[in-house]
Amino acid sequence: MKNNVYILEDRAILYINGVDAKIKEFRNHLSFDTIDPFMEYTIASLEKNRKVYDEFLKNKDLKKLLEKVKKILEKKILSQGKLEITKVVGGISASNIWY
């Protein structure tokens, strides 16, 4: 069977060697009263050992960057009383269509 990808509205459907796989997008809406949980997530995401942001962090001081993020978030908490973000994640569900 030929591998195919079909785009239908907001999702992609893959047919790969007899496997029916759907790529789905999920939105997690989060609300925080303090910046601490978001800062922990930001620090974990930007650490150089994760290699995800190597190009973005090239020639930048991570400590200074995180301090700027912290100041922005503190202002947002003061003005809005909370921090609201939407985290977009993807998932793949698959099933074997050869049974």
C-alpha positions as CSV (number, residue, x, y, z in Angstrom):
1,M,0.0,0.0,0.0
2,K,1.3,3.5,-0.9
3,N,1.9,5.9,2.0
4,N,-0.6,8.9,1.8
5,V,-1.3,12.0,3.8
6,Y,-4.8,13.6,3.5
7,I,-5.5,17.0,5.0
8,L,-9.2,17.3,6.1
9,E,-10.1,20.6,7.7
10,D,-8.2,20.8,11.0
11,R,-6.5,17.4,11.0
12,A,-4.3,15.2,8.9
13,I,-5.0,11.6,8.3
14,L,-2.0,9.3,7.4
15,Y,-2.2,5.9,5.8
16,I,1.2,4.3,6.2
17,N,1.6,0.6,5.4
18,G,-1.9,-0.4,6.6
19,V,-1.9,1.9,9.7
20,D,-4.6,4.5,10.0
21,A,-3.2,7.4,12.0
22,K,-4.8,10.7,12.9
23,I,-2.8,13.8,14.0
24,K,-4.8,15.8,16.5
25,E,-4.2,19.2,18.0
26,F,-5.1,19.8,21.6
27,R,-5.3,23.2,23.4
28,N,-4.7,23.3,27.1
29,H,-5.9,26.5,28.7
30,L,-4.0,27.3,31.8
31,S,-4.5,30.1,34.4
32,F,-2.0,31.0,37.1
33,D,-2.2,33.3,40.1
34,T,1.6,33.5,40.3
35,I,4.4,33.4,37.7
36,D,6.2,30.5,39.4
37,P,4.7,27.6,37.5
38,F,5.2,29.3,34.2
39,M,8.8,30.3,35.0
40,E,9.6,26.7,35.9
41,Y,8.2,25.6,32.5
42,T,10.1,28.3,30.7
43,I,13.4,27.5,32.4
44,A,12.9,23.8,31.5
45,S,12.1,24.6,27.9
46,L,15.0,26.9,27.4
47,E,17.8,25.0,29.1
48,K,20.6,24.5,26.6
49,N,20.9,20.7,27.4
50,R,17.5,20.1,25.8
51,K,18.9,21.2,22.4
52,V,15.5,22.5,21.3
53,Y,16.4,26.2,21.4
54,D,20.1,26.0,20.6
55,E,19.8,28.3,17.5
56,F,17.5,30.8,19.3
57,L,19.8,30.9,22.3
58,K,23.0,31.3,20.3
59,N,25.0,34.3,21.5
60,K,22.4,35.1,24.1
61,D,22.6,35.2,27.9
62,L,20.0,32.8,29.2
63,K,20.0,34.4,32.6
64,K,19.2,37.8,31.2
65,L,16.6,36.4,28.9
66,L,14.8,34.7,31.8
67,E,15.0,37.9,33.8
68,K,13.2,39.8,31.0
69,V,10.5,37.1,30.8
70,K,10.0,37.3,34.6
71,K,9.6,41.1,34.5
72,I,7.0,40.9,31.7
73,L,5.1,38.2,33.6
74,E,5.2,40.2,36.8
75,K,3.7,43.2,35.0
76,K,1.0,41.0,33.5
77,I,0.0,39.5,36.9
78,L,-0.2,43.0,38.4
79,S,-2.4,44.4,35.7
80,Q,-4.6,41.4,35.1
81,G,-4.5,39.6,38.5
82,K,-3.5,36.3,36.8
83,L,-1.6,34.8,33.9
84,E,-3.6,33.0,31.3
85,I,-1.9,30.9,28.5
86,T,-2.9,28.4,26.0
87,K,-0.5,25.5,25.4
88,V,-0.9,23.8,22.1
89,V,0.2,20.2,21.9
90,G,-0.2,17.5,19.2
91,G,-1.0,13.8,19.4
92,I,-1.2,10.9,17.1
93,S,-3.8,8.1,17.4
94,A,-3.3,5.1,15.2
95,S,-4.9,1.8,14.4
96,N,-4.0,-1.1,12.2
97,I,-6.5,-1.4,9.4
98,W,-5.3,-4.9,8.4
99,Y,-7.2,-7.3,10.6
